[in-house]
Amino acid sequence: MNFVTVSELGSKSAQVWEKFEAGEEMVVTRNGKPFAILVHTDPSELEATLRALRWARFDRLLAQQHRRAAERGLDKTSMEEIDAVIATARRQRREGNACGR
């Protein structure tokens, strides 16, 4: 994988685009840290490429949520417990609305 700085995108743009058009992927860095990813795609594959990138991001966030739940012990919560919490919240909301709140 090639790395290119934001400033190189401007100062060496011809060289960068040549590599990019050859199908190479690039990580754009800013202040030495990854900032963006450039991925070559064919216009007919644009939607599929975006969908794959979005799915990868979603998958990463979902795994992160699973880890957080496990750290808090919430991964052992049963559906009955979840349903009870939801029922309690709904009942409290109805009671609050009935009191004119």
Legacy VTK file of the C-alpha trace (Angstrom):
# vtk DataFile Version 3.0
C-alpha trace
ASCII
DATASET POLYDATA
POINTS 101 float
0.000 0.000 0.000
1.313 3.427 -0.917
1.224 6.383 1.429
1.021 9.947 0.170
0.828 13.180 2.128
-1.797 15.817 1.519
0.933 18.193 0.316
2.276 15.572 -2.127
-1.153 15.346 -3.691
-0.674 18.931 -4.780
3.062 19.069 -5.452
3.465 15.679 -7.150
-0.047 15.181 -8.428
0.971 13.799 -11.843
3.058 11.027 -10.268
0.386 10.245 -7.706
-2.373 9.998 -10.316
-0.243 7.746 -12.533
0.100 5.256 -9.709
-3.527 5.632 -8.842
-4.713 5.042 -12.409
-2.531 1.917 -12.509
-4.888 0.519 -9.867
-2.831 1.142 -6.751
-4.576 2.060 -3.538
-3.229 4.939 -1.510
-3.491 6.121 2.048
-3.478 9.882 2.337
-1.752 11.137 5.468
-2.036 14.455 7.236
0.448 15.320 9.967
1.805 11.776 9.697
-1.539 10.118 10.405
-3.867 8.302 7.985
-6.579 10.664 6.829
-8.220 9.127 3.758
-8.034 6.182 1.393
-7.971 6.555 -2.363
-9.304 3.511 -4.183
-9.462 3.263 -7.947
-12.847 2.245 -9.299
-14.529 1.894 -12.642
-17.610 4.105 -13.102
-19.748 0.993 -13.580
-18.502 -0.350 -10.217
-18.831 2.868 -8.205
-21.953 1.903 -6.267
-20.613 -1.571 -5.486
-17.299 -0.102 -4.299
-19.036 2.443 -2.065
-21.344 -0.256 -0.693
-18.337 -2.464 0.155
-16.560 0.419 1.915
-19.685 1.309 3.871
-20.264 -2.331 4.821
-16.680 -2.621 6.083
-17.162 0.520 8.202
-20.471 -0.790 9.572
-18.919 -4.184 10.358
-16.077 -2.499 12.265
-18.514 -0.349 14.281
-20.725 -3.333 15.054
-17.725 -5.319 16.322
-16.789 -2.320 18.467
-20.294 -2.252 19.977
-20.118 -5.984 20.692
-16.816 -5.503 22.511
-18.253 -2.649 24.590
-21.305 -4.722 25.482
-19.092 -7.638 26.533
-16.942 -5.342 28.682
-20.064 -4.182 30.525
-21.489 -7.704 30.788
-24.424 -6.784 28.582
-23.704 -9.592 26.147
-25.293 -11.975 28.662
-28.599 -10.058 28.817
-31.530 -12.286 27.844
-34.351 -11.278 25.523
-36.717 -11.504 28.491
-34.630 -8.921 30.368
-34.515 -6.661 27.321
-38.290 -6.961 26.846
-38.834 -6.121 30.530
-36.716 -2.952 30.268
-38.627 -1.890 27.139
-42.001 -2.593 28.802
-40.990 -0.558 31.864
-39.864 2.391 29.715
-43.113 2.294 27.722
-45.212 2.128 30.882
-43.336 5.073 32.410
-43.773 7.075 29.214
-47.521 6.355 29.141
-47.870 7.279 32.811
-45.906 10.482 32.221
-48.114 11.426 29.271
-51.270 10.653 31.263
-50.174 13.107 33.976
-49.925 15.902 31.419
-46.145 16.026 31.377
LINES 1 102
101 0 1 2 3 4 5 6 7 8 9 10 11 12 13 14 15 16 17 18 19 20 21 22 23 24 25 26 27 28 29 30 31 32 33 34 35 36 37 38 39 40 41 42 43 44 45 46 47 48 49 50 51 52 53 54 55 56 57 58 59 60 61 62 63 64 65 66 67 68 69 70 71 72 73 74 75 76 77 78 79 80 81 82 83 84 85 86 87 88 89 90 91 92 93 94 95 96 97 98 99 100
